[in-house]
Amino acid sequence: MSAITLRIPDAMDKALRDAAASAPSLNDYIVKALRRQMTIDAARQLAPIEPLDLGGEGDAL
């Protein structure tokens, strides 16, 4: 696991806290958002690659 430091601009603080109101914590909300963004970024990098022949493994991208 790696630690990161995130600086939230004052202008975004209230909106971010409001968005995270239903999450267990602000930290949890930010970690989930970061994971989603990392998944999207990885998918964008994989998208241009030729389709994978998974040989019936049951996986598809």
Secondary structure as UniProt FT lines:
FT   HELIX           10..19
FT   TURN            20..22
FT   HELIX           26..46
FT   TURN            47..48
FT   TURN            55..56
//
